[in-house]
Amino acid sequence: MNIRLLAIGKTDNSHLQSLIEEYMKRLSFYIRFELEVIPDVKNARNLSEALQKEKEGEQILSKIQPTDQLILLDENGKSFSSVAFSGELQKKMNSGVKTLVFVIGGPYGFSDAVYAKASGKISLSQMTFSHQMVRLFFIEQLYRGFTILRNEPYHHQ
């Protein structure tokens, strides 16, 4: 199984970017992982919230293949413990999913078209985090999930 993370807008904090790269390197020992950054919508300040979501949605959907399974990182999604999330990853691998695509949307969330295409939504927390920090948190949770599946000593209960 391959895992891709799509995210709107670049990470402009070098410290966060360094940590993201560190966890991507660690994750590469377990699975093929790719982070793809979708550029911010041009002239977003001049667009309504709905139009910005629509334009971002078009960009997101253009990156999705018909066989990909799309999961949105969404504040209204299902919450998991780290152990339960690792179990979900195992289920996806066992079910034969070829590419699992997670998406971090823009500041206003996702368009209706993206929600319609998604097969699930997960929430990392009820708290709100910057979109740049969510990338780090999510990649770290992927890494943690694979260490749990391998019974490695990274995660403690």
Secondary structure, 3 states (H helix, E strand, C coil): CEEEEEEECCCCCHHHHHHHHHHHHHHCCCCEEEEEEECCCCCHHHCCHHHHHHHHHHHHHHCCCCCCEEEEEEEEEEECCHHHHHHHHHHHHHCCCCEEEEEECECCECCHHHHHHCCEEEECCCCCCCHHHHHHHHHHHHHHHHHHHCCCCCCCC
